[in-house]
Amino acid sequence: MQKNRGGMTLARALRIERGAVVSFVGGGGKTSSMFRLASELSSAGFRVLTTTTTHISEEQARSVPASIGWHELGLLEARLDRYGHCLLVGPPDGKGRVLGASSELIAALQARPDIDAILVEADGSRSRPFKAPGEHEPVVPEGTTVLVPIAGLNSIGRELHEDNAHRSEIVASLANQPLGTLITPATIARVLCHPQGGAKRLPAGARLVPLLNKADTETDIERAREIARQMLAASVDSVVVSSMIQDPPVRETWSSTAGIILAAGMSTRFGTTKQALPWEDTTLAAHSVRTALDAGLDPVIAVLGCDAAKVEKALSGLPARIVFNPDYAAGQSTSIRKALDALPCRTGAALFMLADQPLIDADLLKEIIQAHRRTFAPACVPVFEGRRGNPVLFDKTLFGELGDLRGDTGGRVLLEKYRDAIVSIPASRAVVLDVDTPDDYEKQKEEARSRKPG
């Protein structure tokens, strides 16, 4: 088990798998991001082809391990065997640049078994940190699986004109703000998510993953977080916050994190439906839902089973989705499957909470979520004096295995299986306490009272 530490590769943050075609658009570090990703993937054993559908500078073309021209495709396999990464370019344009490949050629190369990933620079920005696409841009190959619109965070606070934003008039139109006003986090969020901006020509089925580059200081990271919150609300897949002068380059990756309240149990040891027991001004189940909402989890799903009508009434008025599990007596795994089936497809992680842990607060949930943003670990677990506790966050990469669980095991089997990869978050005794008996209930009520100021 790893301690909570930050930083991850671009490949991890973008969730790149073999067969990926990644297209980079925008301004503020397209070429450096593309070549960094290529280096990471080739170091991991991928055979990576980079190219452009527009052009790149001759100097940038000389910075890669190997390159070939259009007429040299017969050399590609040997170059990939030797270097792992090869740049495909066309002839010079007489302006210090070389042309790239057509979308049709990229589509043909995508079918080659000797290429694991294709990375494409799909427009130009004239070295500006921010841009909007022109009428003819971007040139995104139809086979693109991940579209990455980029903006440099160093554009924030600058005036919106052509020195700071390429095609500034289009930026102003998409952001609905006048030229000459300051570029703000909201400006970047609107343009990168706009269907005529960063999402322009997004192929059907492709993921949209904006990249906020040049997060070199804590101030930059705070601005990136503000942008990420706005863009997740606009239904992007995830948002990467990076600094190419850092190693690894990704500071945080934001994705939609769901909160799942497991409230279907039979309360056998307690003797009555504990989920509906009073807690402060509400009930145990409603308190858990409120805590999840206060932490910013979205959506919040409550899985009900035993005495479902009674517990549902206790949740009345709260913006949580209610899911009924008719098989609750068969164990917790049945509730997990029901919850997973109810998740939106964009969900990047799910934080599983028990309805009988009222001493858990929103601050702890935020710490767990933040640990996942910094690492994309398969699971993030709170730990008290060496003991794993609850709630537990699982990354989407484990959703399939969670759905395969049977009986009353919950996620413990997977925590053991991936124990060397999961991240631990130091926490208070609350993470190992739950309400199993009336005595537990009274003790935790007393502890909650003692925590209140005054």
C-alpha positions in Angstrom: 0.0 0.0 0.0 1.4 3.4 -1.0 1.1 6.5 1.0 -0.8 9.4 -0.5 1.6 10.9 -3.0 1.1 13.0 -6.0 2.1 13.1 -9.7 1.3 10.8 -12.6 2.3 10.3 -16.2 0.3 11.7 -19.1 -0.4 8.1 -20.2 -2.0 7.3 -17.0 -4.0 10.5 -16.8 -5.3 10.1 -20.3 -6.0 6.4 -19.7 -4.2 5.4 -22.9 -4.5 1.8 -24.1 -3.2 0.0 -27.1 -5.0 1.0 -30.3 -5.4 4.7 -29.1 -5.4 7.6 -31.6 -4.8 10.8 -29.5 -5.3 14.2 -31.2 -4.0 17.3 -29.6 -5.6 20.7 -30.4 -5.4 24.2 -29.0 -2.4 26.2 -27.7 0.0 26.1 -24.8 2.0 23.0 -25.3 0.6 20.6 -27.9 3.9 19.4 -29.4 5.7 19.1 -26.0 2.7 17.2 -24.6 2.5 14.9 -27.7 6.2 14.1 -27.5 6.1 13.6 -23.7 3.3 11.1 -24.1 5.2 9.3 -26.9 8.2 9.0 -24.6 6.1 7.6 -21.7 4.4 5.1 -23.9 7.5 3.9 -25.7 9.2 3.5 -22.4 6.3 1.2 -21.4 6.8 -1.0 -24.4 4.3 0.7 -26.8 5.3 1.2 -30.5 4.3 4.9 -31.0 3.8 6.9 -34.2 3.6 10.7 -33.9 2.6 13.0 -36.7 0.6 16.1 -37.5 -2.3 16.9 -39.9 -0.9 20.4 -40.3 2.8 21.1 -39.8 5.5 21.3 -37.1 8.8 23.1 -37.0 11.9 21.5 -38.4 13.6 22.0 -35.1 10.8 20.1 -33.3 11.0 17.3 -35.9 14.7 16.9 -35.1 14.1 16.4 -31.4 12.6 12.9 -31.7 14.5 9.6 -31.7 13.6 8.8 -35.3 11.6 10.1 -38.2 10.5 9.1 -41.7 8.9 10.8 -44.6 5.7 9.8 -46.4 7.7 7.9 -49.1 9.6 5.9 -46.5 6.8 3.9 -44.8 8.6 0.7 -45.7 11.2 1.7 -43.0 8.6 2.3 -40.3 8.5 -1.2 -38.7 12.3 -1.3 -38.4 12.4 2.2 -36.9 9.8 1.3 -34.3 11.7 -2.0 -33.6 14.8 0.1 -32.8 13.4 3.3 -31.2 9.8 2.6 -30.1 8.8 6.0 -31.3 8.9 7.4 -34.8 7.7 10.7 -36.3 6.0 10.7 -39.7 6.4 13.9 -41.6 6.1 15.3 -45.2 8.3 17.6 -47.1 9.5 21.1 -45.9 7.2 24.0 -46.6 10.0 26.5 -47.1 9.1 28.3 -43.9 11.1 26.3 -41.4 8.4 23.7 -41.0 7.6 20.3 -42.3 4.1 19.1 -43.3 2.4 16.1 -41.7 0.1 13.3 -42.8 -3.4 13.3 -44.2 -6.3 11.9 -42.2 -6.6 9.2 -44.8 -3.0 8.1 -44.3 -3.5 8.1 -40.5 -6.6 5.9 -40.9 -4.6 3.4 -43.0 -1.7 3.4 -40.4 -4.2 2.8 -37.6 -4.9 -0.7 -39.0 -1.2 -1.7 -38.9 -0.5 -4.3 -36.2 3.0 -3.0 -35.6 1.7 0.4 -34.2 0.2 0.5 -30.7 -0.7 4.2 -30.6 -0.8 7.1 -32.9 -0.4 10.7 -31.6 -1.5 13.6 -33.8 -1.0 17.4 -33.5 -4.2 18.4 -35.3 -3.9 22.2 -35.5 -1.5 25.2 -35.0 -1.5 28.1 -32.6 1.4 30.3 -33.7 3.0 29.7 -30.3 0.1 31.4 -28.4 -0.9 29.9 -25.0 -4.6 29.9 -25.9 -6.6 29.7 -29.1 -9.9 28.9 -30.8 -10.1 27.0 -34.1 -10.6 28.7 -37.4 -13.1 27.6 -40.0 -10.8 25.0 -41.5 -9.5 23.8 -38.1 -8.9 21.4 -36.5 -8.0 18.5 -38.8 -9.0 15.7 -36.5 -8.7 12.1 -37.9 -12.0 10.2 -37.8 -10.3 7.4 -35.9 -9.4 9.6 -33.0 -10.3 7.9 -29.7 -9.1 10.8 -27.4 -9.3 14.5 -28.2 -7.2 16.7 -26.0 -7.8 20.4 -26.3 -5.0 22.3 -24.5 -4.7 25.7 -23.0 -1.8 27.3 -21.2 -2.7 28.6 -17.7 -0.2 31.5 -18.2 -2.9 33.1 -20.5 -5.0 33.8 -17.5 -5.0 37.5 -16.5 -3.8 38.6 -19.9 -5.8 40.8 -22.2 -7.9 39.0 -24.8 -6.3 40.0 -28.1 -4.1 38.4 -30.8 -0.8 38.7 -28.8 -2.2 36.4 -26.2 -4.9 34.3 -27.9 -4.7 33.0 -31.5 -7.9 33.8 -33.4 -8.9 36.1 -30.5 -12.1 37.3 -32.2 -13.4 33.7 -32.2 -12.3 33.2 -28.6 -14.2 36.3 -27.7 -17.3 35.1 -29.5 -17.2 31.6 -28.0 -16.5 32.9 -24.5 -19.2 35.6 -24.8 -16.8 38.4 -23.7 -15.4 41.5 -25.4 -12.0 41.8 -26.9 -9.5 43.6 -24.6 -11.0 42.2 -21.4 -9.0 39.8 -19.3 -8.8 36.1 -20.0 -10.2 34.3 -16.9 -10.7 30.7 -15.8 -14.3 30.9 -17.1 -13.0 32.0 -20.5 -10.8 28.9 -20.8 -13.6 26.6 -19.6 -16.1 27.9 -22.1 -13.8 27.8 -25.1 -12.3 24.3 -24.4 -15.8 22.8 -23.9 -17.5 24.6 -26.7 -18.6 22.5 -29.7 -17.0 25.1 -32.0 -14.0 25.4 -29.7 -12.0 22.6 -28.0 -14.7 20.1 -28.8 -14.9 21.0 -32.5 -15.0 17.9 -34.7 -15.0 15.5 -31.8 -15.5 12.1 -33.4 -18.4 10.0 -32.3 -17.4 7.8 -29.4 -14.2 9.7 -28.7 -13.4 11.0 -25.2 -12.9 14.7 -24.6 -10.1 15.3 -22.1 -9.0 19.0 -21.8 -5.4 19.5 -20.7 -4.6 22.6 -18.6 -0.9 23.1 -19.1 1.8 25.2 -17.4 0.4 24.5 -13.8 3.9 25.5 -12.5 2.8 27.1 -9.2 0.2 26.6 -6.5 -1.7 29.6 -7.9 -1.8 28.0 -11.3 -3.2 24.8 -9.8 -5.9 26.6 -8.0 -6.9 28.3 -11.2 -6.9 25.0 -13.0 -9.2 23.5 -10.3 -11.7 26.3 -10.9 -11.6 25.5 -14.6 -11.9 21.8 -14.0 -15.0 22.2 -11.9 -16.7 24.2 -14.6 -15.7 21.8 -17.4 -16.9 18.7 -15.5 -20.3 20.3 -15.2 -20.2 20.6 -19.0 -19.9 16.8 -19.3 -16.2 16.4 -20.4 -14.7 13.0 -19.7 -12.0 14.3 -17.4 -9.6 17.3 -17.0 -5.8 16.9 -16.8 -3.7 19.6 -15.0 0.0 19.4 -16.1 3.3 21.1 -15.9 5.8 19.9 -18.5 8.7 21.1 -16.4 7.7 18.6 -13.7 8.4 14.9 -13.7 6.0 13.3 -13.8 4.2 16.1 -15.5 0.6 15.6 -14.3 -0.3 17.4 -11.1 -3.9 16.4 -10.9 -6.6 14.8 -13.0 -10.2 15.6 -12.4 -13.0 13.2 -13.3 -16.6 12.7 -12.2 -16.6 10.9 -8.9 -19.9 9.3 -7.7 -20.9 8.7 -4.1 -22.6 5.4 -3.4 -24.4 4.9 -0.1 -24.8 1.2 0.7 -28.0 1.2 2.8 -29.6 -2.1 1.9 -28.6 -4.2 4.9 -30.9 -6.1 7.3 -29.5 -4.7 10.5 -29.6 -8.2 12.1 -27.3 -7.4 15.1 -29.1 -4.1 15.8 -32.6 -5.5 15.8 -34.3 -2.7 13.8 -33.7 -0.8 10.6 -30.7 1.3 11.7 -30.5 3.2 8.4 -33.7 5.1 9.5 -32.5 5.8 13.1 -32.5 9.4 14.2 -29.2 11.3 13.9 -29.0 14.9 14.9 -31.8 16.6 12.9 -32.1 13.7 10.4 -31.4 9.9 10.1 -28.3 7.8 9.6 -28.9 7.2 5.9 -29.8 10.9 5.2 -26.8 12.0 7.1 -24.6 9.9 4.9 -26.2 11.3 1.8 -25.8 14.9 3.1 -22.1 14.2 3.8 -21.6 12.9 0.2 -23.3 15.9 -1.3 -21.3 18.3 0.9 -18.1 16.7 -0.4 -19.1 17.4 -4.0 -19.8 13.8 -5.1 -21.9 13.6 -8.2 -24.1 11.7 -8.6 -25.0 10.4 -5.2 -26.7 7.0 -5.3 -28.4 5.3 -2.3 -28.9 1.6 -2.6 -31.8 0.4 -0.6 -33.1 -3.1 0.3 -34.4 -4.2 3.6 -37.3 -1.9 4.7 -36.7 0.1 1.5 -39.9 2.1 1.9 -39.0 3.2 5.4 -35.4 4.2 4.4 -36.6 5.9 1.2 -39.0 8.1 3.3 -36.0 9.0 5.5 -34.2 10.3 2.3 -37.2 12.3 1.1 -36.2 15.7 -0.3 -32.5 14.9 -0.8 -31.1 15.0 -4.4 -30.0 11.4 -4.3 -30.8 8.7 -6.8 -32.6 5.8 -5.1 -31.8 2.3 -6.4 -33.6 -0.7 -5.0 -31.8 -4.0 -4.6 -34.3 -6.9 -4.3 -31.4 -9.4 -3.7 -30.0 -7.6 -0.6 -30.1 -10.8 1.5 -27.5 -12.3 -0.8 -24.8 -9.9 0.4 -23.2 -6.6 -0.2 -21.9 -7.5 -3.6 -25.4 -7.4 -4.9 -25.8 -3.8 -3.9 -22.4 -2.9 -5.4 -23.6 -4.4 -8.8 -26.8 -2.4 -8.6 -24.9 0.8 -7.9 -22.5 0.2 -10.7 -25.3 -0.4 -13.2 -26.8 3.0 -12.2 -23.6 5.0 -12.8 -23.3 7.4 -15.8 -20.9 6.3 -18.4 -18.6 9.3 -17.7 -18.0 8.3 -14.1 -14.2 8.1 -13.4 -14.4 6.8 -9.8 -16.9 5.8 -7.2 -16.6 6.4 -3.4 -18.5 3.6 -1.5 -19.9 4.7 1.8 -21.7 2.7 4.5 -24.9 4.2 5.9 -23.9 3.3 9.5 -20.8 5.5 9.8 -22.1 8.8 11.0 -18.8 10.1 12.3 -17.4 10.3 8.7 -17.3 13.9 7.6 -17.1 15.6 4.2 -13.5 16.7 4.8 -12.3 13.1 4.8 -14.2 12.4 1.7 -12.6 15.4 0.0 -9.1 14.1 1.1 -9.9 10.7 -0.5 -11.1 12.3 -3.7 -8.0 14.5 -3.9 -5.7 11.5 -3.4 -7.3 9.9 -6.5 -6.9 13.1 -8.5 -3.2 13.1 -7.7 -2.6 9.4 -8.5 -5.4 7.7 -10.4 -4.7 4.8 -8.1 -7.0 1.8 -8.5 -8.3 2.4 -5.0 -7.9 5.0 -2.2 -8.4 3.8 1.3 -8.5 5.6 4.7 -6.3 4.0 7.3 -6.3 4.3 11.1 -3.3 3.0 13.0 -2.5 0.5 10.2 -6.1 -0.7 9.9 -8.0 -0.2 6.6 -11.4 1.5 7.0 -14.3 2.9 5.1 -15.3 4.7 2.9 -13.2 3.4 0.0 -12.8 4.9 -3.5 -12.5 2.6 -6.5 -11.2 3.9 -9.9 -13.3 3.0 -12.9 -10.6 0.5 -14.0 -11.9 -1.8 -11.2 -15.6 -1.5 -11.9 -15.6 -4.7 -14.0 -14.0 -6.7 -11.2 -16.3 -5.1 -8.6 -19.2 -6.2 -10.6 -17.9 -9.8 -10.7 -17.9 -10.1 -6.9 -20.3 -12.4 -5.2 -21.6 -12.9 -1.7 -21.0 -10.5 1.3 -17.3 -9.8 0.5 -17.6 -6.1 -0.7 -14.4 -4.8 -2.1 -12.0 -6.4 0.4 -10.9 -9.0 -2.2 -9.7 -6.3 -4.6 -8.0 -4.4 -1.9 -5.9 -7.4 -1.2 -5.3 -8.1 -4.8 -4.1 -4.6 -5.5 -2.6 -3.9 -2.1 0.7 -2.7 -3.6 -1.0 -0.2 -5.9 -3.7 1.3 -3.6 -3.1 4.6 -1.9 -3.7 5.1 1.8 -5.0 8.2 3.5 -4.2 8.7 7.2 -7.5 9.1 9.0 -9.2 9.2 12.5 -10.7 6.3 14.3 -14.1 7.1 12.7 -13.1 5.1 9.6 -13.0 1.8 11.6 -16.3 2.4 13.5 -19.8 1.6 12.5 -23.2 1.2 14.2 -23.7 -2.6 14.6 -25.5 -2.6 18.0 -27.6 -0.2 20.1 -24.5 0.3 22.3 -22.4 1.4 19.2 -25.2 3.8 18.4 -25.2 5.5 21.8 -21.4 5.7 22.0 -21.2 7.3 18.6 -24.0 9.8 19.4 -22.0 10.7 22.5 -18.8 11.1 20.5 -20.6 13.3 18.0 -21.9 15.6 20.8 -18.4 15.9 22.3 -17.0 17.1 18.9 -19.4 20.0 18.8 -17.9 23.3 19.8 -19.0 24.7 23.1 
